[in-house]
Amino acid sequence: MAHHKPDEAAADGTSSSTQPPSYDTSQAPRVYKVGYPPQKNLTTEFTNTLRETFFHDNPLKQYKDQSGSTKFRMGLQFLFPVFDWGRTYNLSKFKGDLIAGLTIASLCIPQDIGYSKLAYLDPQYGLYSSFVPPLIYAAMGSSRDIAIGPVAVVSLLLGSLLQNEVDHEKNKEEYLRLAFTATFFAGITQAALGFLRLGFLIEFLSHAAIVGFMGGAAITIALQQLKYVLGITNFTKETDIVSVMESVWRSVHHGWNWQTVVIGFSFLAFLLLAKYIGKKNKKYFWVPAIAPITSVILATLFVYLFRADKQGVQIVNNIKKGVNPSSVHKIYFTGPFLAKGFKIGVVCGMIGLTEAVAIGRTFAAVKGYQLDGNKEMVALGTMNVVGSMTSCYIATGSFSRSAVNFMAGCRTPVSNVIMSMVVLLTLLVITPLFKYTPNAILGSIIISAVIGLVDYEAAILIWKVDKMDFIACMGAFFGVVFKSVEIGLLIAVAISFAKILLQVTRPRTVLLGNLPGTTIYRNTDQYPDARHVPGVVIVRVDSAIYFSNSNYIRERILRWLTDEEENAKAEGLPKINFLIVEMSPVIDIDTSGIHALEDLNKNLQKRGIQILLSNPGSAVIEKLHSSKLTDHIGSNHIFLTVADAVHFCSSKSMQEP
């Protein structure tokens, strides 16, 4: 076996197993051998796997050695963080929350009215959804910065999926009941994922797919607003860009209302200018925040004073006054609409969850505090379950409002409570004033809000970093824009899973060479100076070896070997006698992987080539030992480092006549 000092093993980037390494004292210097982990019984192994899968953050550690009353108090604070941060709440924090709450309220009111139209619901339901859910979240949520309410993408997705089942014009009551049912099951899904600690499921939708989906949805939402901005009465119900543009073009000569166009595009320019000012100078963050409500007030006054509604300008008309009525009796718990509501709720709930958790983590990272994703899911789910019973539709974290909330200086979730109180005041007193608000201004507000969702800079970065991710991004984007939101979402999920399958079934294997003057062996493509060892082929497998990739890995290793044999023959180099498989990145192996290694060993024996393994991890060496593969290969052919294995090969080659 190879003779080198322990620091040389460290230089090779490897380490011994958790068990103290054994070594041979009969020779000097010491030679480390691959350690075998202690045997674990089935119960212990299963418990450890379960704990690592669902409780990797060890949430119960803080309850250890605590009294019963302390455990109860800590449990209450865990479920309701308000009991934790509320103890240190003071006037200074309230000032920041008050300013932030009033600021996001001025932004959310016109947005809520507009977003409810995306879901094909009456305007008051958007306001309802910014009253009750934020109160629930303020008590249960752990993010200090998220602003809760309806959002454009989820509103569009919900409206699109509901419309496929029930026509919102012909069967308005059934449509409304199905919306509440979907909201109920969206909440149940979100809370269940958090309670069962299954939050990792939302990670299956890759960042690239989300960027593409959100960008496509933003384009679709903006195109839908052309109906209001141009004053078109006969507009397509389809959401794809071709149908929308055809509908716009057919109406160009007789369907557009010039007064509506003037209102829509004038205020759209004003809103975009306000956003530009706020983006250019952070001190003026309040300018884009108050611009929507300012636009609504001015546009409403304009229509009322000049009676533009009499000249074809479409207006909101009456918004139902009063606080949220109960809707428990409207949720479908039986019948054919139950399954439909469940399906729609799961899809919308997952998208809302993905958006909210991403927003929460973004701002938590900026402020330097930890966000518990599973706790967030329980909070979001609970607020939607309660919301479904109080005439709300799906609410989640809004990026635009959360950004304003953050920049306005929010300190705690109390900013959501302030916003909720302003919305309540609006529902009780102010709603009649929105009667003459033109639909065009709501369309302009929505267009200005969703433009930021088209993250072209992120798409460019994705292209530079990972072309496969870019395909996922563009697939989701074009699926939404040219077909529908559902198809785009399906493409996003499909491509995300396809990428995972591709990486699992076709893992990377690379040839290693020696960096001159060292005992380090690295990828020859990454390090062109790395030299091949005569008579030896060194291959590294960069993945676990499972049933899904075991045959590919075996065949790929044999192909590497065949290519190197041909190169050696062509260049007159020594015959290949040894194959070293570097297994440091192989975190696990199953029975199919073991069979593949057995077949590889038999194939090599027929060709007169000896296989050697380098640094198999604890889980891998344990399974190799249990399967007796270590006996077939030979325990003296399993080494801690590639350098040890190469030294062994060199010694054997020198001993041959």
MARVEXKE-156672 format. One record per residue (C-alpha): x, y, z. Coordinates in steps of 0.02 Angstrom, whole numbers, plus 50000, padded with zeros to 5 digits. Layout:
N
XYZ ...
This chain:
657
500005000050000 500555018049968 501675026950094 501335045250122 501035057250263 499285061250327 499405079350266 499615072650089 497945063850107 497185080250159 497945088650008 497025076349899 495395083549963 494885067450053 494575063250234 494335047750336 492635041650394 491875047050557 492575031550642 494385034250701 495475027750559 496515012150582 498295011850520 499735000050502 501095003250631 502294990350561 502905002650433 503285021150436 502585033250392 500795029050439 499615022850305 497765026050329 496495013350275 494665015550227 493635015050386 492065004850409 490625013550501 489875005150654 488434993650617 486705001350638 485114991750669 483624994450556 482675005050682 484125016850710 484475018650525 482635021750484 482485034450626 484035043850569 483415044550389 481695050650445 482455063950557 483615070250421 482215070750292 480865079450393 481755086950545 483455092050478 483335108450574 483035099050738 481535109750791 481295100550957 483055103851021 482525120051104 481235110851210 482515099151288 482715100351478 481325113451491 479915113451617 478135109551565 477565127651577 479075133551478 478755120551343 476935126351331 477475144551316 478795140351184 477535129851088 476295144251090 477645156051028 478105143650892 476315142850825 475965161350858 477595171350842 476615186950894 476825180851075 478705181151048 479055197650960 477545205851045 478445205551214 479755217851151 478595228551045 478735247151078 478235264151011 479785265750903 479345249750810 477525255250796 478035271450709 478955261550574 477515249350556 476225263350548 477115272250405 477405255850312 475605250050339 474845266250275 476025266050126 475615248250071 473765251550102 473805265649973 474575253249852 473505238049890 471765245749877 471805249749690 472805233849656 471535223049748 470105230149645 471075226749486 471685209349534 469915203649576 469505206949392 470905195049342 470025181649444 468345186649366 467675191649537 466805207549595 467965221249662 467475219249844 468205201649851 469925208649818 469715220649964 469025206750074 470605196850039 471685211050104 470705212450265 470565195450351 472105185650287 473375199150340 472675198650518 472905179850529 474635180850455 475165194650576 474835182650721 475565166850643 476855172350513 478715173350549 479195185750412 479325203950465 479235210550288 477935201050186 476375210950138 474885199350120 473475200549993 472925195249818 474305194649687 474215195849499 474895178749448 473835168649570 472295179049526 472565175649341 472885157049371 471365155249483 470245164449360 470875154149214 470635137449303 468925142149372 468345148349202 468775131449127 467525123449246 466145136449265 465715151849161 465825167149274 464475176449178 463185162649155 463395154249325 464035168049437 463495160049602 464265142949561 465855151649504 465975161149668 465675145449771 467005136149673 468215150549705 467935149049893 468105130149883 469755131749789 470365144349919 469905132450059 470885118049983 472335129449939 472445133550124 472285115250175 473685110650053 474835124350116 474525120650300 474715101850273 476385104050184 477015114550329 476305103650467 476965087550388 478615096450351 478475093050165 479005110450113 480415103250009 479095098149879 478955116149818 480825115749778 480445104449629 479935119949531 481635126749484 482115145049495 482315145849306 480575138649277 479835151149402 480715165749314 479985160149146 478255156649216 478155173349307 478775182849154 477515174149040 476115176949164 476585195449176 476485197248986 474815188148984 474115199049124 474685214949037 473885209448873 472255205748963 472215223749025 472135230248845 470265226748858 470135240448990 471495252248931 470795252848753 468965252048805 468565236248703 466875228748744 466955212548642 468575204748700 469175186848687 469115175548840 470705166748783 472345171948864 473625167448730 474485181848640 473835177048467 472005177348518 472215193448617 473085202648476 471775196548351 470415203248466 471315219948482 471595221348294 469795217148251 469215231348364 470445244448301 469215253448185 467625253348287 467945245548458 469185257448539 468605271948646 469755286848627 469335294448797 469755277748879 471385276748781 471885294248839 471495290149022 472335273149015 473965277948930 474145294849017 474065287049189 475115272149134 476495284349086 476285292949255 476395276449350 477945270849254 478765287649286 478385285949472 479165268549473 480695275249384 480895289249513 480735276949657 481975265049578 483215278749538 483225286249712 482775275149860 482295290549963 480775292549852 480115274749878 478455282549930 478175290149756 477765273549667 476845267949824 475575282249823 475525284049633 474135270949608 472925278249735 473335295749671 472945289949494 471305282249550 470765298349636 471225309449488 470475297849357 468865295849459 468705314849476 469005316949290 467635304449244 466415311649371 466685329949324 466625327149135 465375312749143 466535302549033 465515286949078 464145294048966 465385294148822 465845275748830 467155275548967 466865259649068 466795262149256 466855250949409 465075255349462 464535250749638 465695241149753 464725232149889 464915241250053 465245232550219 466375219950304 466685202250241 465115191350251 465265173050304 465495160850160 465635144250254 463965138650183 464585142150006 466075130250009 465755113749919 466075099350039 465115086849931 464605084749750 465555085749585 466285102949621 467215096349772 468545087349667 468675102249548 468925114349691 470225102949768 471215101649605 471185120449574 471605124049756 473125112749758 473855120649600 473535138649654 474065135049832 475755128149776 476095143149664 475585155349800 476685145949924 478185146249808 478025164949782 477755169149967 479175158450034 480375165249902 479895183249948 480045179750134 481765171850117 482375186150008 481985199550136 482505188650283 484215186750204 484355205650181 483895209050363 484895194350430 483575183750517 483035165750492 481385161350410 480585144650450 479835138950285 478705125750364 478025138250491 477675150350349 476685136950258 475605133750410 475285152450429 474865155050245 473765139550244 472815144650400 472475162150335 471785155150171 470675142450261 469975156450370 469905167750217 468865155150119 467575155850259 467525174950256 467245178250070 469095179550025 469995171549880 471795165449882 472995177749963 474885176349974 476425187249987 476515201249859 478265205649798 477855223649749 476965227349913 478275218050015 479645228249933 478725244349976 478415237850152 480275234350172 480825251250104 479525260450208 480375253950365 479215240350430 479845232250590 478565218450623 476995210650545 475995224750627 476165233950461 474965220850391 473745224850531 473835243450490 473515239650307 472065228350354 471275242150460 471395254450315 470555241650201 469195239250332 468905258050337 468805257950147 467515243950149 466445252650280 466545270650218 467485273950057 466875260749932 465455271649862 466775284149805 467475271249684 465865271049581 466575282349444 468315274649443 468695270149261 469215252349223 470605259649118 471525266149271 471415249049354 472125241249195 473545253849197 473935250149380 474005231549346 475135233749193 476345244649291 476335232049434 476695216449330 478045224049219 479285220849358 478915202149350 479755201149179 481505198349247 482525198949087 484145201449184 483855184949274 483495176449107 485125182949033 486085176749186 485235159649172 485785158748990 487585162549037 487625150249182 486585135149128 485865132148954 484715118249017 483995130149145 483725142849007 482725130048907 481635127349061 481435146249080 480955149148899 479835133648893 478805140149038 478795157848966 478215153148791 476975140348859 476085153948958 476185167348823 475685156848672 474505144248752 473865146748929 474395148749109 474005130449145 475055124248998 476485135749047 476425129149225 476375111249161 477875114449049 478815122549195 478515107449307 478865094949166 480525102949118 481045104449301 480735085849326 481555081749159 483125090849216 483155081049378 482915064649285 484265069149161 485515073149298 485065057349394 485075045449245 486565053249155 487775058549291 489475065749249 491015054649245 492735062249216 494525056649188 495785061649320 497615065649299 499055070049414 499505088349441 501415088749419 502405089749580 500925084649690 499925069449743 498325078149687 497265070649547 496015081749458 494885082549305 495975083149149 494715094449059 494755107149199 496645105749224 497485103049054 499185101249141 498585085849235 499545070749168 498865053349138 499735039549235 500485026449117 499555009949124 498205017149236 496495024649199 495735035149339 493875038949328 492835049149449 490955046449464 490075062649516 488435055249577 487615042149686 487465025549594 485655020149585 484565008949478 484195023749365 486015026649316 486995011049362 487025003649186 487505020449110 488945022649234 489595005049199 489515007749011 490275025149022 491745018849124 492045004948999 491985017648858 493265028548948 494345013048968 494185008048785 494615025648726 496155026248838 496715008948779 496605014748598 497565030748639 498915020948730 499095008948585 499165023048457 500485032648556 501515017248602 501185019048789 501125004648914 499594993348912 498184998149030 498244986249179 497294995949313 495645005449327 495445016749478 493675022549518 493705038149627 492125036949734 492235052349846 490695060549764 489695044149771 488595047649922 487575031649908 487355015649809 485915003349793 485834985049743 485754989449558 487334999649578 488204985249667 487714973349526 488394985849401 490074986249492 490084967149499 489794966249311 491134979349284 492364969349389 491994953249293 492204962249126 493874969449181 494494952649244 494194945149072 495234959248997 496624956949123 496304973549210 496234975849398 494904987549470 495334998249622 494165009249723 494665025749803 493855033449957 492105025749959 491035034650089 490345026450245 488645022150169 489465015250012 490825004650095 489544997550216 488454991350073 489944985049973 490504975150126 488744968350159 488604962449978 490324954049986 490894964549839 492404969949942 492914951549946 492764949949757 493754965749724 494934962649868 495034973450024 496844977149979 496194985549820 495154998549913 496135014349957 495855030450051 496575041549914 496925040949729 498765043749770 498785027749874 497975018049733 499205024949603 500675020749716 500015002949729 499865001749538 501635008349515 502314995749640 501424981449553 502034987149382 503834987849445 503704970149515 503144963049349 504574955649242 
